Amino acid sequence: MMPPLLPCAGPGRLGSIAALVGVALLGAVTVPRANAAPPASVLPAAPPAPPPKAAGERPTGDQSAIDGDPKARAEAIAKARAAVGDRDVQVTASIVVKVIHPAEARKVLIDHTKSVGGWPLLVTNQELHLAVPLAALATVVDQVAGSGIVLQKTLQRVDRTDEIVQLRAKLKSKREILARLRGLLDDADTNSTLRVEATMNQLVGEVEQLQGELNVATASVQSARVMVAFQYHQRQRISYVNSPFQWLNKLDIDRFLGDF
């Protein structure tokens, strides 16, 4: 079936329809002009200014450091340094000193070390190893430097935090396994008991070894080490005796040796 035919409009009617469509399109579409400001009703309203914060509502120290407050930034840096200072660091001072009489210098250094709470670790003719409190390290180093001529001086710092943490974790794990094995002995038969006891004996040895390593590592960071190496040329002291010749007793030996 063919669709019904629409009635054809005459030329006058077509002109009127085209004129009406053109007016409608012009009213619906608006062409924006360059640099034209939108109407006041279209612009978004500016947000109201925040009220001033009271003294108790001001940002914290860390936030102020981010915002650029110099004082707060300094406090934040101090906190970071304090956190770093909590690490376990082994401090060792090595000094090579030239002395005339090493035995006397060694005795003075040992006495001074004991007076500040330290103790000697190794005493030989050429070397002296001392363990001193961290607070007294500077005074002991100054005492060593004052005993002669310093030829070499170094200070070494070794961070042993990770090593100590791992030793403590291994020791805790071994002890937990040992405690569980003890609980199995109550319900175990003869053969199982023998195997459990053998395993426990092995664990006890491992626990003792770990505990010893932990004690050494902990002691090394609780006090500083001072390694002193002596270099010297031994001199014989002059001993005075009475001579049957009076002119020898009146002779100034020290002046004679100085002129010689």
Buried (B, 14 or more C-beta within 10 A) or exposed (E): EEEEEEEEEEEEEEEEEEEEEEEEEEEEEEEEEEEEEEEEEEEEEEEEEEEEEEEEEEEEBEEBBEEEBEEBBEBBEEEEEEEEEEEBBBBBBBBBBBBEBBEEBBEBBBEBBEEBEBEBEEEEEEEBBBBBBEEBBEBBBEBBEEBBEBEEEEEEEEEBEEBBEEBBEBBEEBBEBBEEBEEBEEEBEEEEBEEBEEBBEEBEEBBEEBBEBBEEBBEBBEBBBBBBBBBBEEEEEEEEEEEEEEEEEEEEEEEEEEEE
